[in-house]
Amino acid sequence: MPNFKRVALQVGDRVKMSALGSKRSPVLAKKIGTITGVRRDSRTIFVRFDGNRTPTTLHRDYIEPLEA
């Protein structure tokens, strides 16, 4: 199993797709977005990608913080 670095994510953070997320969802691979919601009881994150009107629901391991 890969050794993923766990980073706390919160609403408002800018994110991009991780290597795993890009592999599983190539359509979203190059997109950047903003976290709009975090479900505390699961590993679900809601991300509104730039240019989209509605958020996309993703597993936490599919995204990573955007470097400044």
C-alpha positions as CSV (number, residue, x, y, z in Angstrom):
1,M,0.0,0.0,0.0
2,P,1.4,3.5,-0.9
3,N,2.6,5.7,1.9
4,F,0.3,8.7,1.5
5,K,1.2,11.9,3.4
6,R,-2.0,13.0,5.4
7,V,-2.6,16.7,5.3
8,A,-5.5,18.4,7.0
9,L,-7.9,19.9,4.5
10,Q,-10.6,22.5,5.2
11,V,-13.2,24.5,3.4
12,G,-11.6,27.2,1.2
13,D,-8.4,25.3,0.5
14,R,-7.2,25.2,-3.1
15,V,-6.6,21.6,-4.3
16,K,-5.6,19.6,-7.4
17,M,-6.0,15.9,-8.2
18,S,-3.5,13.6,-6.7
19,A,-1.7,10.9,-8.7
20,L,-4.3,8.3,-7.6
21,G,-7.1,10.7,-8.4
22,S,-5.7,11.5,-11.9
23,K,-5.4,7.8,-12.6
24,R,-8.9,7.0,-11.5
25,S,-10.5,10.1,-13.1
26,P,-8.4,11.3,-16.1
27,V,-11.0,13.9,-17.1
28,L,-10.3,15.8,-13.8
29,A,-6.5,15.2,-13.9
30,K,-5.5,18.8,-14.7
31,K,-8.3,20.6,-12.9
32,I,-7.8,22.9,-9.9
33,G,-10.6,23.7,-7.4
34,T,-11.7,24.9,-4.0
35,I,-13.0,22.7,-1.2
36,T,-16.6,23.7,-0.5
37,G,-17.3,21.0,2.1
38,V,-15.8,18.2,4.2
39,R,-17.9,15.3,5.6
40,R,-16.5,14.6,9.0
41,D,-17.9,11.1,9.4
42,S,-16.3,9.8,6.2
43,R,-13.4,10.5,3.7
44,T,-15.7,12.5,1.4
45,I,-14.6,16.0,0.2
46,F,-16.7,18.3,-2.0
47,V,-14.7,20.3,-4.5
48,R,-15.9,23.0,-6.9
49,F,-13.5,22.9,-9.8
50,D,-12.7,26.2,-11.5
51,G,-15.3,26.8,-14.2
52,N,-17.9,24.4,-12.7
53,R,-21.1,25.6,-11.1
54,T,-21.6,22.7,-8.7
55,P,-19.2,20.8,-6.5
56,T,-17.8,17.3,-7.3
57,T,-17.8,14.7,-4.6
58,L,-14.5,12.9,-4.2
59,H,-12.7,10.6,-1.9
60,R,-10.0,12.3,0.2
61,D,-7.2,10.3,-1.4
62,Y,-8.1,11.7,-4.8
63,I,-7.0,15.3,-4.0
64,E,-4.0,17.1,-2.6
65,P,-3.3,20.7,-1.6
66,L,-2.1,23.1,-4.4
67,E,1.4,24.4,-3.7
68,A,1.5,28.1,-3.3
